[in-house]
Amino acid sequence: MSFDPSPPADCRVCARLAAFRDANRVAYPQFRNAPVDSFGDPAARLLIVGLAPGLRGANRTGRPFTGDFAGDLLYATLLEFGFARGRYQRRPDDGLALVDCAIVNAVRCVPPENKPTPAEIAACRPYLAGAVGALPRLRAIVALGRVAHDSALRALGARPSRHAFSHGARHMVAQPPLVMFDSYHCSRYNTNTGTLTPEMFRAVFAAVRANLDAGDGRREAERGSTAGAAAQRKGKQE
């Protein structure tokens, strides 16, 4: 389920990406071969920002991180920490639903060799900013890799130079408090090389879950304090 405006199906803003999409429509006519919509809960407090669709993953299926190895690790982790329900089966009609969570890519169209140019990243940033703006309850962002980190910061009006990317790092980047959590991208390359292990990835989402749960606890305490103060005022008036 998309929660924000998406580029048109035949977006031509980035000539290189449009040409690559045209070539893929000939080579792989069964693939979606179009900008990939966001996916998730419109009431989400957590937004995950990826890099771009994979050729045989989201570009094929039309759902972020669906159909390739990166999705295997991501969705298993989201299920483990209560940010998804159902069963992930590498296809968009598997019934998987995100809970308090949404996913979007910094670049909506598949790039050659999975490497968008700075100009392409900038051209797609309004859609990333739109995704952020479409989530009124947003409290946390997980940036999967440096490109997602930098583009999300710029979409928020922050300077990447003030928030260095580092796996496991967290950054306060907006008011009301919005926390960005950094993670290496959950690509097969990163996991095969040991740059990212499943344990490292789970640790990031454990920190996100703890942060969101702590926020719930603070709000409950504030509501209790407010209710207690009101009761005391009422008692004094009686």
TILOLUM-666369 format. One record per atom (N, C-alpha, C): residue in three letters; x, y, z. Coordinates in steps of 0.1 Angstrom, whole numbers, padded with zeros to 4 digits, always signed. Each point is the difference from the previous one (the first is absolute). Layout:
<mitis>
ALAXYZ;...
</mitis>
This chain:
<mitis>
MET+0008-0012+0000;MET-0008+0012+0000;MET+0009+0012+0000;SER-0002+0009-0010;SER+0008+0012-0001;SER-0007+0011+0009;PHE+0007+0009+0006;PHE-0005+0010+0009;PHE+0003+0014-0005;ASP+0007+0001-0011;ASP+0004+0014-0005;ASP+0000+0000-0015;PRO+0000+0012-0006;PRO+0000+0002-0014;PRO+0013-0007-0006;SER-0002-0006-0011;SER+0011-0007-0007;SER+0003+0006-0013;PRO+0012-0001-0006;PRO+0002+0004-0014;PRO-0009-0007-0010;PRO-0002+0007-0011;PRO-0009-0007-0010;PRO+0007-0013-0005;ALA-0008-0009-0005;ALA+0006-0013-0004;ALA+0010+0001-0011;ASP+0000+0010-0008;ASP+0010+0002-0011;ASP+0007+0013+0003;CYS+0005+0002+0012;CYS+0007+0012+0003;CYS+0012+0001-0008;ARG+0003+0012-0006;ARG+0011+0002-0009;ARG+0009+0011+0005;VAL-0001+0004+0013;VAL+0009+0010+0005;VAL+0014-0003-0001;CYS+0004-0013+0003;CYS+0014-0004-0001;CYS+0002-0008-0012;ALA+0006+0006-0010;ALA+0001-0006-0013;ALA+0007-0014+0000;ARG+0011-0001+0008;ARG+0007-0013+0001;ARG-0009-0011+0006;LEU-0007+0003+0010;LEU-0009-0010+0007;LEU-0012-0003-0009;ALA-0005+0010-0008;ALA-0011-0003-0009;ALA+0005-0009-0011;ALA+0012+0002-0005;ALA+0005-0008-0011;ALA+0003-0014+0005;PHE+0005-0002+0012;PHE+0002-0013+0006;PHE-0013-0007+0002;ARG-0010+0007+0004;ARG-0014-0006+0002;ARG-0005-0005-0013;ASP+0002+0009-0011;ASP-0005-0004-0013;ASP+0007-0013-0005;ALA+0013-0001+0003;ALA+0007-0012-0004;ALA-0005-0012+0007;ASN-0003+0002+0013;ASN-0004-0012+0008;ASN-0014-0004-0004;ARG-0008+0009-0005;ARG-0014-0004-0004;ARG+0001-0009-0012;VAL+0011+0002-0008;VAL+0002-0009-0012;VAL+0006-0014+0005;ALA+0010+0001+0009;ALA+0007-0012+0005;ALA-0009-0008+0009;TYR-0007+0007+0009;TYR-0008-0007+0010;TYR-0015+0005+0000;PRO-0007-0003-0010;PRO-0014+0005-0001;PRO-0009-0004+0011;GLN+0004-0010+0007;GLN-0009-0005+0011;GLN+0003+0008+0013;PHE+0010+0008+0001;PHE+0004+0008+0011;PHE-0009+0013+0001;ARG-0001+0006+0011;ARG-0008+0012+0001;ARG+0006+0011-0007;ASN+0014+0002+0001;ASN+0007+0010-0007;ASN-0006+0014+0000;ALA-0002+0005+0013;ALA-0006+0013+0002;ALA+0005+0005+0013;PRO-0002+0013+0003;PRO+0004+0004+0014;PRO-0008-0008+0010;VAL+0007-0003+0011;VAL-0005-0009+0010;VAL-0006+0009+0011;ASP-0013-0003+0003;ASP-0007+0008+0010;ASP+0005-0003+0014;SER-0003+0009+0010;SER+0003-0003+0014;SER-0009-0012+0004;PHE+0002-0005+0012;PHE-0007-0011+0005;PHE-0001+0001+0015;GLY-0012-0001+0006;GLY-0001+0000+0014;GLY-0012+0006+0006;ASP+0001+0003+0013;ASP-0011+0005+0009;ASP+0000+0015+0000;PRO-0011+0006-0005;PRO-0001+0015+0000;PRO+0001+0006+0014;ALA-0002-0008+0010;ALA+0002+0005+0014;ALA+0013-0004+0006;ALA+0010-0003-0008;ALA+0013-0005+0005;ALA+0007+0010+0007;ARG+0007-0004+0011;ARG+0010+0008+0007;ARG+0014-0003-0005;LEU+0002-0011-0008;LEU+0013-0004-0005;LEU+0000+0001-0015;LEU+0009+0006-0006;LEU+0002+0000-0014;LEU+0014-0005-0003;ILE+0000-0010-0009;ILE+0013-0006-0005;ILE+0003+0005-0014;VAL+0012+0006-0001;VAL+0004+0006-0013;VAL+0011-0009-0006;GLY-0003-0005-0012;GLY+0009-0008-0007;GLY+0007+0008-0011;LEU+0008-0007-0008;LEU+0007+0007-0011;LEU-0008+0001-0013;ALA-0003-0011-0006;ALA-0008+0000-0013;ALA-0005-0014-0002;PRO-0009-0002-0009;PRO-0005-0014-0003;PRO+0011-0008-0006;GLY+0000-0013+0003;GLY+0009-0009-0006;GLY-0006-0005-0013;LEU+0008-0003-0010;LEU-0005-0003-0013;LEU-0010-0012+0000;ARG+0005-0011+0007;ARG-0009-0012+0001;ARG-0008-0001+0013;GLY+0001+0011+0008;GLY-0008+0000+0012;GLY-0012+0009-0001;ALA+0001+0012+0006;ALA-0011+0009-0001;ALA-0004+0005-0014;ASN+0010+0001-0009;ASN-0003+0004-0014;ASN-0009-0011-0006;ARG+0002-0012+0004;ARG-0008-0011-0006;ARG-0013-0001+0007;THR-0001+0001+0013;THR-0012-0003+0007;THR-0009+0013+0003;GLY+0007+0012+0000;GLY-0008+0012+0003;GLY-0002+0003+0014;ARG+0007-0007+0009;ARG-0001+0003+0015;ARG+0014+0001+0005;PRO+0003+0010+0008;PRO+0014+0002+0005;PRO+0005-0013+0007;PHE+0012-0003-0003;PHE+0008-0011+0006;PHE-0008-0014-0001;THR-0006-0002-0011;THR-0008-0012-0002;THR+0005-0007-0012;GLY+0005-0012+0002;GLY+0005-0009-0011;GLY+0015-0002+0000;ASP+0007+0005+0009;ASP+0015-0002+0000;ASP+0005-0002+0015;PHE+0013-0003+0001;PHE+0005-0003+0013;PHE-0002+0011+0010;ALA+0002+0012-0004;ALA-0002+0011+0010;ALA-0013+0000+0007;GLY-0011-0004-0007;GLY-0013-0001+0006;GLY-0001-0011+0009;ASP+0007-0011-0002;ASP+0000-0012+0009;ASP+0005+0005+0014;LEU+0011+0007+0001;LEU+0005+0004+0013;LEU-0009+0011+0005;LEU-0004+0010-0008;LEU-0007+0011+0005;LEU-0014-0004+0006;TYR-0007-0008-0007;TYR-0014-0003+0004;TYR+0000-0010+0012;ALA+0010-0009+0000;ALA+0002-0009+0011;ALA+0002+0008+0013;THR+0008+0010-0001;THR+0004+0009+0011;THR-0013+0008+0005;LEU-0007+0005-0010;LEU-0012+0008+0004;LEU-0010-0009+0007;LEU-0002-0012-0005;LEU-0009-0010+0006;LEU+0004-0003+0015;GLU+0013-0001+0002;GLU+0006-0004+0013;GLU-0003+0011+0010;PHE+0000+0013-0005;PHE-0001+0011+0010;PHE-0014+0006+0000;GLY-0010-0006-0007;GLY-0013+0004+0001;GLY-0004+0011-0010;PHE+0009+0003-0010;PHE-0003+0010-0009;PHE-0007-0005-0013;ALA-0003-0013+0000;ALA-0007-0006-0011;ALA-0008-0012+0005;ARG-0010-0004-0007;ARG-0008-0013+0003;ARG-0003-0007-0013;GLY-0001-0013+0002;GLY-0003-0008-0012;GLY+0013-0009-0003;ARG+0001-0003-0013;ARG+0011-0008-0004;ARG+0006+0006-0013;TYR+0013+0002+0000;TYR+0007+0006-0012;TYR+0003-0012-0009;GLN-0005+0001-0013;GLN+0002-0010-0010;GLN+0006+0005-0013;ARG+0007+0011+0001;ARG+0007+0006-0012;ARG-0010+0004-0011;ARG-0012+0002+0003;ARG-0010+0005-0011;ARG-0009+0010+0007;PRO-0005+0010-0008;PRO-0008+0010+0006;PRO-0014-0004+0004;ASP-0004-0011-0004;ASP-0014-0005+0004;ASP+0001-0011+0011;ASP+0011+0001+0008;ASP+0002-0010+0011;ASP-0008+0003+0012;GLY-0007+0011+0001;GLY-0008+0004+0012;GLY+0008+0006+0011;LEU+0013+0002-0002;LEU+0008+0007+0010;LEU-0005+0014+0002;ALA-0001+0004+0013;ALA-0004+0014+0003;ALA+0010+0006+0010;LEU+0004+0012-0002;LEU+0008+0007+0009;LEU-0008+0006+0011;VAL+0006+0001+0012;VAL-0007+0004+0012;VAL+0008+0012+0006;ASP-0005+0012+0001;ASP+0007+0012+0005;ASP+0013+0002-0007;CYS+0000-0003-0013;CYS+0012+0000-0008;CYS-0003+0002-0014;ALA+0009+0007-0007;ALA-0001+0003-0015;ALA+0013-0001-0006;ILE+0001-0003-0013;ILE+0012-0001-0007;ILE-0001+0008-0013;VAL+0011+0007-0003;VAL+0001+0008-0013;VAL+0015+0000-0004;ASN+0002+0001-0013;ASN+0014+0001-0005;ASN+0004+0015-0003;ALA+0012+0003+0002;ALA+0005+0013-0003;ALA-0002+0003-0015;VAL+0002-0010-0008;VAL-0002+0001-0015;VAL-0011-0010-0004;ARG-0010+0004-0007;ARG-0011-0009-0002;ARG+0001-0010-0012;CYS+0010+0004-0009;CYS+0002-0008-0012;CYS+0013-0008+0001;VAL+0000-0012-0006;VAL+0012-0008+0000;VAL+0011+0006-0008;PRO+0012+0002+0006;PRO+0011+0006-0007;PRO+0010-0011-0006;PRO+0007+0003-0010;PRO+0010-0010-0005;PRO+0010-0003+0011;GLU+0003-0013+0001;GLU+0010-0004+0010;GLU-0004+0004+0015;ASN-0012+0003+0002;ASN-0005+0004+0013;ASN+0007+0013+0005;LYS+0004+0009-0009;LYS+0008+0011+0004;LYS-0007+0013-0006;PRO-0009+0006+0007;PRO-0005+0013-0005;PRO+0010+0011+0001;THR-0001+0010-0009;THR+0009+0011+0000;THR-0005+0010+0010;PRO+0009+0010+0004;PRO-0004+0010+0010;PRO-0012+0008-0006;ALA+0000+0003-0013;ALA-0011+0007-0006;ALA-0013-0008+0001;GLU+0001-0013-0002;GLU-0013-0008+0000;GLU-0005-0001+0015;ILE+0009-0001+0009;ILE-0004+0000+0014;ILE-0007+0013+0004;ALA+0006+0012-0005;ALA-0006+0013+0003;ALA-0014+0001-0007;ALA-0001-0005-0012;ALA-0012+0001-0008;ALA-0012-0007+0007;CYS+0004-0011+0007;CYS-0011-0008+0006;CYS-0002+0004+0015;ARG+0008+0009+0005;ARG-0002+0004+0014;ARG-0013+0006+0004;PRO-0007+0008-0009;PRO-0013+0005+0003;PRO-0010-0011+0004;TYR+0002-0012-0006;TYR-0009-0011+0003;TYR+0003-0006+0014;LEU+0013+0000+0003;LEU+0004-0004+0013;LEU-0005+0010+0011;ALA+0001+0013-0003;ALA-0005+0010+0009;ALA-0015-0002+0001;GLY-0007-0003-0011;GLY-0014-0002+0001;GLY-0004-0012+0008;ALA+0008-0011+0000;ALA-0003-0011+0008;ALA+0002+0003+0015;VAL+0010+0008+0003;VAL+0002+0004+0014;VAL-0012+0009+0005;GLY-0004+0009-0009;GLY-0011+0009+0004;GLY-0013-0007+0000;ALA-0001-0012-0006;ALA-0013-0007+0000;ALA-0002-0008+0013;LEU+0010+0000+0009;LEU-0001-0009+0012;LEU-0001+0009+0012;PRO-0011+0004+0004;PRO-0002+0010+0011;PRO+0005-0005+0014;ARG+0001-0013+0002;ARG+0004-0006+0012;ARG+0015-0004+0000;LEU+0007+0004-0010;LEU+0014-0005-0002;LEU+0009+0004+0012;ARG+0007-0009+0005;ARG+0010+0002+0011;ARG+0014-0005-0002;ALA+0001-0010-0010;ALA+0013-0006-0002;ALA+0002-0003-0014;ILE+0012+0001-0005;ILE+0004-0004-0014;ILE+0012-0009+0001;VAL-0001-0011-0007;VAL+0012-0009-0002;VAL+0005+0002-0014;ALA+0012+0005-0001;ALA+0007+0003-0013;ALA+0009-0012-0003;LEU-0003-0006-0011;LEU+0007-0012-0004;LEU+0011+0004-0010;GLY+0012+0004+0005;GLY+0011+0004-0008;GLY+0002+0015+0000;ARG+0012+0004-0005;ARG+0003+0014+0000;ARG-0009+0009-0009;VAL-0003-0006-0012;VAL-0008+0008-0009;VAL-0014+0003+0006;ALA-0006-0010+0006;ALA-0013+0002+0006;ALA+0001+0009+0012;HIS+0011-0001+0008;HIS+0003+0009+0011;HIS+0001+0015-0005;ASP+0008+0002-0010;ASP+0002+0014-0004;ASP-0013+0006-0006;SER-0006-0008-0009;SER-0012+0005-0006;SER-0012+0003+0010;ALA-0001-0009+0009;ALA-0011+0002+0010;ALA+0003+0012+0009;LEU+0013+0002+0003;LEU+0003+0012+0008;LEU-0003+0013-0008;ARG+0004+0000-0013;ARG-0003+0012-0008;ARG-0015+0002-0002;ALA-0008-0011-0001;ALA-0014+0001-0001;ALA-0006+0006+0013;LEU+0007-0002+0011;LEU-0005+0006+0013;LEU+0006+0014+0002;GLY+0008+0005-0009;GLY+0006+0013+0001;GLY+0012+0000+0009;ALA+0006-0011+0002;ALA+0012-0001+0008;ALA+0012-0002-0008;ARG+0012+0003+0005;ARG+0013-0001-0007;ARG+0007-0014+0003;PRO+0002-0008-0010;PRO+0008-0012+0002;PRO+0013+0002+0007;SER+0006+0011-0002;SER+0014+0003+0006;SER-0001+0000+0015;ARG-0012+0003+0005;ARG-0002+0001+0015;ARG-0004-0014+0006;HIS-0002-0009-0009;HIS-0005-0013+0005;HIS+0007-0011-0008;ALA+0012-0004+0004;ALA+0008-0010-0008;ALA-0007-0013+0001;PHE+0000-0007-0012;PHE-0006-0013+0000;PHE+0010-0010+0007;SER-0006-0009+0008;SER+0007-0011+0006;SER-0010-0010+0005;HIS+0003-0013-0004;HIS-0009-0010+0004;HIS-0002+0000+0015;GLY-0013+0000+0004;GLY-0004+0000+0014;GLY-0001+0013+0006;ALA+0004+0011-0007;ALA-0001+0013+0005;ALA-0015+0005+0000;ARG-0003+0010+0009;ARG-0013+0006+0000;ARG+0002+0015+0000;HIS-0009+0007-0006;HIS+0001+0015-0001;HIS-0014+0006+0002;MET+0000+0011+0008;MET-0012+0008+0002;MET+0000+0010-0011;VAL-0010+0000-0008;VAL+0001+0008-0013;VAL-0012+0009-0002;ALA-0010+0000+0008;ALA-0011+0009-0002;ALA-0008+0003+0013;GLN-0008+0009-0001;GLN-0010+0003+0011;GLN-0014-0001-0005;PRO-0009-0006+0006;PRO+0002-0008+0013;PRO+0010-0011-0002;PRO+0005-0005+0011;PRO+0012-0009-0001;PRO-0002-0012-0010;LEU+0009+0000-0010;LEU+0000-0011-0010;LEU+0014-0006+0001;VAL+0001-0013+0002;VAL+0012-0006+0001;VAL+0003-0008-0013;MET+0012+0002-0005;MET+0005-0008-0012;MET+0010-0011+0005;PHE-0003-0012-0003;PHE+0009-0011+0003;PHE+0007-0005-0013;ASP+0013-0001+0001;ASP+0008-0004-0012;ASP+0002-0015+0000;SER-0001-0006-0012;SER+0004-0014-0002;SER+0006-0002-0013;TYR+0010-0009-0001;TYR+0005-0004-0013;TYR-0012-0006-0007;HIS+0000+0001-0014;HIS-0011-0006-0008;HIS+0000-0015+0002;CYS-0012-0006+0000;CYS-0001-0014+0002;CYS+0001-0008-0014;SER+0009+0004-0008;SER+0003-0006-0013;SER+0007-0014+0002;ARG-0001-0008-0010;ARG+0007-0013+0000;ARG+0015+0003+0001;TYR+0005+0010-0008;TYR+0014+0003+0001;TYR+0005+0003+0014;ASN-0007+0009+0007;ASN+0004+0004+0013;ASN+0000-0012+0010;THR-0010-0009-0002;THR-0001-0011+0009;THR+0011-0011-0003;ASN+0002-0002-0013;ASN+0010-0010-0005;ASN+0014+0004+0004;THR+0003+0013+0001;THR+0013+0005+0003;THR+0002+0002+0015;GLY-0011-0002+0008;GLY+0001+0002+0014;GLY-0001+0014+0005;THR-0002+0009-0010;THR-0002+0014+0004;THR-0012+0002+0009;LEU-0011-0007-0003;LEU-0012+0000+0008;LEU-0003-0015+0003;THR-0002-0003+0013;THR-0005-0013+0004;THR-0015+0001+0005;PRO-0007-0011-0001;PRO-0014+0001+0005;PRO-0001+0005+0015;GLU+0010-0003+0008;GLU+0000+0005+0014;GLU+0002+0015+0000;MET+0009+0005-0008;MET+0002+0015-0001;MET-0013+0007-0004;PHE-0007-0006-0010;PHE-0012+0006-0005;PHE-0011-0001+0010;ARG-0001-0011+0007;ARG-0011-0001+0011;ARG+0003+0010+0011;ALA+0013+0002+0003;ALA+0003+0010+0010;ALA-0005+0014-0003;VAL+0000+0004-0012;VAL-0005+0013-0004;VAL-0015+0000+0003;PHE-0008-0010-0004;PHE-0014+0000+0002;PHE-0004-0002+0014;ALA+0008-0007+0008;ALA-0002+0000+0014;ALA+0001+0013+0006;ALA+0009+0008-0004;ALA+0002+0014+0005;ALA-0012+0009-0004;VAL-0005-0002-0013;VAL-0012+0007-0004;VAL-0012-0003+0008;ARG-0002-0013+0002;ARG-0011-0005+0008;ARG+0001+0006+0014;ALA+0011+0000+0006;ALA+0002+0005+0014;ALA-0003+0015+0000;ASN+0004+0007-0010;ASN-0002+0014-0001;ASN-0015+0004-0001;LEU-0007-0007-0008;LEU-0014+0002-0002;LEU-0008-0004+0012;ASP+0004-0011+0006;ASP-0007-0005+0013;ASP+0002+0010+0011;ALA+0012+0005+0001;ALA+0003+0010+0010;ALA-0008+0013-0001;GLY-0002+0004-0013;GLY-0008+0011-0003;GLY-0015-0002+0005;ASP-0005-0012-0003;ASP-0013-0004+0005;ASP-0001+0001+0015;GLY+0011-0004+0007;GLY+0000+0000+0015;GLY+0000+0014+0005;ARG+0008+0009-0007;ARG+0000+0014+0005;ARG-0014+0007-0002;ARG-0006-0003-0011;ARG-0014+0006-0002;ARG-0010-0005+0010;GLU+0001-0013+0003;GLU-0009-0006+0010;GLU+0002+0007+0014;ALA+0013+0002+0003;ALA+0003+0007+0013;ALA-0005+0014+0000;GLU+0002+0007-0012;GLU-0005+0014-0001;GLU-0015+0001+0001;ARG-0007-0010-0006;ARG-0014+0000+0001;ARG-0005-0003+0015;GLY+0008-0009+0006;GLY-0004-0003+0014;GLY+0003+0012+0009;SER+0011+0007-0002;SER+0003+0012+0008;SER-0010+0011-0002;THR-0005+0001-0013;THR-0010+0010-0003;THR-0013-0003+0007;ALA-0004-0013-0001;ALA-0012-0004+0006;ALA+0000+0001+0015;GLY+0012-0003+0006;GLY+0001+0001+0015;GLY-0001+0015+0004;ALA+0007+0009-0008;ALA-0001+0014+0004;ALA-0014+0005-0001;ALA-0007-0004-0010;ALA-0014+0004-0002;ALA-0009-0005+0012;ALA+0003-0012+0005;ALA-0008-0005+0011;ALA+0003+0007+0013;GLN+0013+0004+0001;GLN+0003+0008+0012;GLN-0006+0014+0000;ARG-0001+0006-0012;ARG-0007+0013-0001;ARG-0014-0001+0003;LYS-0007-0011-0005;LYS-0014-0002+0003;LYS-0002-0002+0015;GLY+0009-0008+0006;GLY-0002-0003+0015;GLY+0001+0013+0008;LYS+0009+0009-0004;LYS+0001+0013+0007;LYS-0012+0009-0001;GLN-0007-0002-0012;GLN-0012+0008-0002;GLN-0012-0005+0007;GLU+0000-0013+0004;GLU-0012-0006+0006;GLU+0000+0003+0015;
</mitis>
